[in-house]
Amino acid sequence: MTQHITLTDQTADGTKKPDAAVVRDALGVGVAVGLSGFAFGVTSAGSGLGLLQTCTLSLLVFTGASQFALVGALAAGGNPFTAAAGAFFLGVRNAFYGLRLSQLLALPRAVRPLAAQWVIDETTAVTLAQPTRRAARIGFTVTGLSLYALWNLTTLLGALGAEAIGDTRAWGLDAAGPAVFLALLAPMLKTATERAVAALAVLLGLGLLPVLPAGVPVLVAALAAPLALVAESRRGGRAGGDAPDGPPGPDGRRAPQDMGGTSRTEEGR
């Protein structure tokens, strides 16, 4: 029988995480990541987008990886539709975050459309780290509010200061977005399958970069996930089929049999 685990207003041992500690942790994430909006503003302006276009992206899209992917593809001369498609597929992950967070936060229906705008990597990480529903709601709200406000403010400052800075590539600010994204992604790669997917995606993206139009390699790199899952399922199927069942034993159960036809119970006698 399956068990459904939900957050309550206190942990299993009856303790509660202080609200101040949740706010401190959430602000730390919001401020640290929000400052990278300056790099996006500079990069976006350097790719040819205007001030209004740059600020609108941060206000409405508000998912750093997708924004950097879009302006990066445009800066490389990619087709706008291809660039938008790559950004879209990167942002799809937020929809899966929302499915999980909707259960944990249990927000009123009236505020869910507004909260959906803040469903990103950082708010999800902070929310899932909390032991209680109250702490999860505080963490989500503080992270989302601080990050949204600071990201949009620094985007504006970056776009305004792009002309004063000059060539963004000379300062290396065009690499700030991907660097932040990798720093957030790396701790999540805990299993061998997840690391294999990441490595294969990197190989596909970098290998196809010289031969495909800008924006297309990131779409092809998405194939790493199904390819790795298919390989894992086949490997699991072979492992499960290597030891067919032998004849039933005294207790009525069949002992696993090796490739030579001798049951393991007979070998141990």
matplotlib code that plots the C-alpha trace (Angstrom):
import matplotlib.pyplot as plt

x = [0.0, 1.5, 1.9, 1.3, 3.8, 2.7, 4.1, 2.3, 2.8, 5.5, 8.2, 8.1, 9.8, 7.5, 10.0, 9.6, 12.1, 12.2, 10.7, 13.8, 16.0, 13.8, 13.8, 17.6, 18.1, 15.6, 17.1, 20.6, 19.5, 17.4, 20.2, 23.0, 21.1, 19.3, 22.6, 23.3, 20.4, 23.0, 24.9, 21.7, 20.9, 24.4, 24.3, 20.9, 21.7, 24.9, 23.0, 21.0, 17.8, 16.5, 15.9, 12.2, 12.7, 15.3, 13.2, 10.1, 11.9, 12.8, 9.4, 7.4, 9.7, 11.7, 13.7, 17.4, 18.6, 15.9, 16.6, 20.3, 19.7, 17.5, 19.8, 22.8, 21.3, 20.2, 23.7, 25.2, 23.0, 20.4, 16.9, 14.5, 12.0, 14.8, 16.1, 12.7, 12.1, 15.3, 14.4, 10.9, 12.2, 14.6, 11.7, 9.4, 11.1, 9.3, 6.0, 7.2, 8.4, 4.9, 3.3, 5.4, 5.1, 1.3, 1.1, 3.6, 2.3, -1.4, -2.0, -5.5, -6.7, -6.8, -3.1, -1.8, -1.6, 0.6, 2.7, 3.3, 5.4, 7.9, 8.2, 11.9, 15.0, 15.8, 12.3, 11.9, 15.2, 14.4, 10.8, 11.8, 14.4, 11.9, 10.5, 7.0, 4.4, 4.6, 8.3, 7.9, 5.4, 7.7, 10.7, 8.9, 7.5, 10.6, 12.8, 10.4, 9.8, 13.4, 14.7, 12.0, 12.6, 16.4, 16.6, 14.4, 16.3, 19.7, 18.5, 17.5, 20.8, 22.7, 20.9, 21.5, 25.1, 25.8, 27.1, 29.4, 30.9, 31.5, 32.1, 30.6, 32.8, 35.9, 34.6, 33.4, 29.9, 28.3, 29.5, 27.9, 24.5, 25.7, 28.1, 25.3, 23.1, 25.8, 26.5, 22.8, 22.6, 25.7, 24.6, 21.4, 23.3, 23.3, 22.8, 24.8, 21.9, 21.6, 25.3, 25.2, 22.4, 24.3, 27.5, 25.7, 23.9, 27.2, 28.8, 25.8, 25.6, 29.3, 29.8, 26.9, 27.7, 30.0, 27.6, 24.1, 22.5, 22.6, 19.9, 19.5, 22.3, 20.5, 17.3, 19.2, 21.0, 17.5, 17.7, 20.2, 17.5, 15.5, 18.7, 20.1, 16.8, 16.5, 20.1, 19.4, 16.2, 18.0, 20.9, 18.4, 16.6, 19.7, 20.7, 17.3, 17.4, 20.9, 19.7, 16.6, 14.7, 15.7, 13.5, 11.4, 13.0, 11.5, 9.7, 8.1, 10.2, 12.4, 16.1, 18.0, 20.0, 23.4, 24.3, 25.5, 22.1, 23.1, 20.9, 22.6, 21.1, 22.8, 26.1, 26.0, 25.5]
y = [0.0, 3.4, 6.1, 9.8, 12.0, 15.6, 18.6, 19.6, 22.5, 20.6, 18.0, 14.4, 15.2, 18.0, 20.8, 23.8, 25.7, 29.3, 31.7, 33.9, 31.1, 30.4, 34.1, 34.3, 31.2, 32.4, 35.9, 34.5, 32.6, 35.5, 38.1, 35.8, 34.8, 38.0, 39.9, 37.9, 39.7, 42.5, 40.1, 39.2, 42.9, 43.5, 40.4, 41.1, 44.6, 43.4, 40.9, 43.8, 43.8, 47.1, 48.3, 47.6, 44.1, 43.2, 44.3, 42.6, 39.3, 39.5, 40.7, 38.0, 35.1, 35.2, 32.1, 32.8, 29.8, 30.3, 34.1, 33.5, 30.8, 33.1, 36.1, 33.9, 32.3, 35.7, 37.1, 34.2, 35.0, 32.3, 32.3, 34.0, 31.1, 28.5, 30.6, 30.9, 27.2, 26.4, 28.8, 27.3, 23.7, 24.8, 26.5, 23.4, 22.0, 24.7, 23.0, 19.8, 21.9, 23.3, 19.9, 19.1, 22.5, 22.7, 19.7, 21.0, 24.6, 24.0, 27.6, 29.1, 28.9, 32.7, 33.1, 30.1, 32.0, 34.6, 32.1, 30.2, 33.1, 32.4, 28.7, 28.4, 26.4, 28.6, 28.8, 25.1, 24.3, 26.5, 25.2, 21.5, 22.0, 23.1, 20.7, 22.2, 23.6, 27.0, 27.1, 26.0, 28.8, 31.4, 30.1, 30.2, 33.6, 35.3, 33.7, 34.5, 38.1, 39.0, 37.2, 38.7, 42.2, 42.1, 40.2, 42.8, 45.8, 44.5, 43.6, 47.3, 48.5, 46.1, 47.1, 50.8, 50.3, 48.1, 51.0, 52.2, 48.7, 48.1, 44.6, 42.2, 39.3, 41.2, 41.3, 37.7, 38.6, 36.6, 33.5, 34.6, 33.1, 29.7, 29.6, 30.3, 27.7, 25.0, 25.9, 25.3, 22.1, 20.3, 19.5, 17.9, 15.3, 12.6, 9.4, 7.8, 8.2, 11.9, 12.4, 10.4, 12.6, 15.7, 14.5, 13.3, 16.6, 18.5, 16.2, 16.6, 20.4, 21.1, 18.5, 19.9, 23.5, 24.0, 22.2, 23.3, 26.8, 28.6, 27.4, 24.0, 22.2, 22.8, 21.3, 18.2, 18.0, 17.3, 13.9, 12.9, 12.2, 9.6, 8.0, 7.5, 6.2, 3.6, 2.5, 2.1, 0.1, -2.3, -2.7, -3.5, -6.0, -7.9, -7.9, -9.3, -12.0, -13.4, -15.6, -17.7, -19.5, -23.1, -25.9, -25.3, -26.0, -27.7, -24.5, -24.2, -21.2, -21.4, -20.8, -18.5, -20.5, -19.6, -19.8, -23.4, -24.6, -25.3, -23.7, -21.5, -23.6, -26.7, -25.0, -24.1, -27.6]
z = [0.0, -1.0, 1.6, 0.8, 2.6, 3.1, 5.0, 8.2, 10.6, 12.5, 11.9, 13.0, 16.3, 17.1, 16.6, 14.3, 12.3, 13.3, 10.8, 11.1, 10.0, 6.9, 6.0, 6.3, 4.1, 1.5, 1.4, 1.0, -2.1, -3.5, -3.1, -4.4, -7.5, -8.1, -8.6, -11.7, -13.4, -14.0, -16.3, -18.1, -18.7, -20.1, -22.2, -23.6, -24.5, -26.1, -28.2, -29.8, -27.7, -26.6, -23.0, -23.1, -24.6, -22.1, -19.1, -20.5, -20.7, -17.0, -16.0, -17.9, -18.5, -15.2, -15.6, -16.0, -18.0, -20.6, -20.8, -21.3, -23.8, -25.8, -25.9, -26.4, -29.5, -30.9, -30.3, -32.2, -35.2, -34.6, -36.0, -33.5, -33.6, -33.0, -30.1, -28.6, -28.9, -27.1, -24.3, -24.1, -23.7, -21.0, -19.2, -19.3, -16.2, -14.2, -15.0, -13.3, -10.3, -10.1, -9.9, -6.8, -5.2, -5.5, -3.2, -0.7, -0.5, -0.9, -1.8, -2.3, -5.9, -6.2, -5.7, -7.6, -11.0, -9.3, -7.4, -10.7, -11.9, -9.1, -9.7, -10.7, -9.7, -6.6, -5.1, -5.6, -3.9, -0.9, -0.6, -0.7, 2.0, 4.6, 7.2, 7.6, 5.4, 7.1, 6.6, 2.9, 2.3, 3.9, 2.1, -1.3, -0.7, 0.5, -2.1, -4.9, -3.9, -3.2, -6.3, -8.6, -7.4, -7.4, -10.7, -12.5, -10.8, -11.8, -15.3, -15.7, -14.3, -16.6, -19.7, -18.8, -18.1, -21.2, -23.3, -20.5, -20.0, -23.7, -25.1, -22.6, -23.9, -22.8, -19.2, -19.3, -18.2, -20.9, -19.0, -15.7, -16.5, -17.5, -14.6, -12.1, -13.8, -13.6, -9.9, -9.2, -11.3, -10.1, -6.6, -8.0, -10.0, -7.4, -9.3, -12.0, -14.5, -13.8, -14.3, -17.5, -18.8, -18.0, -19.6, -22.8, -23.1, -22.9, -25.5, -27.9, -27.4, -27.8, -30.6, -32.7, -32.0, -35.0, -37.5, -36.5, -36.4, -33.1, -30.8, -32.4, -30.4, -27.1, -28.5, -29.7, -26.3, -24.7, -26.3, -23.7, -21.2, -23.2, -24.5, -21.0, -19.7, -22.5, -21.9, -18.2, -18.8, -21.1, -18.7, -15.9, -18.1, -18.9, -15.2, -14.3, -17.0, -16.2, -13.4, -14.4, -11.7, -10.9, -9.7, -6.6, -3.3, -0.1, 0.8, -2.7, -3.8, -6.8, -6.3, -8.8, -11.2, -12.7, -16.4, -16.1, -14.9, -11.3, -8.6, -6.0, -3.2, -4.6, -4.9, -1.2, 0.0]

ax = plt.figure().add_subplot(projection="3d")
ax.plot(x, y, z, "-o")
ax.set_aspect("equal")
plt.show()
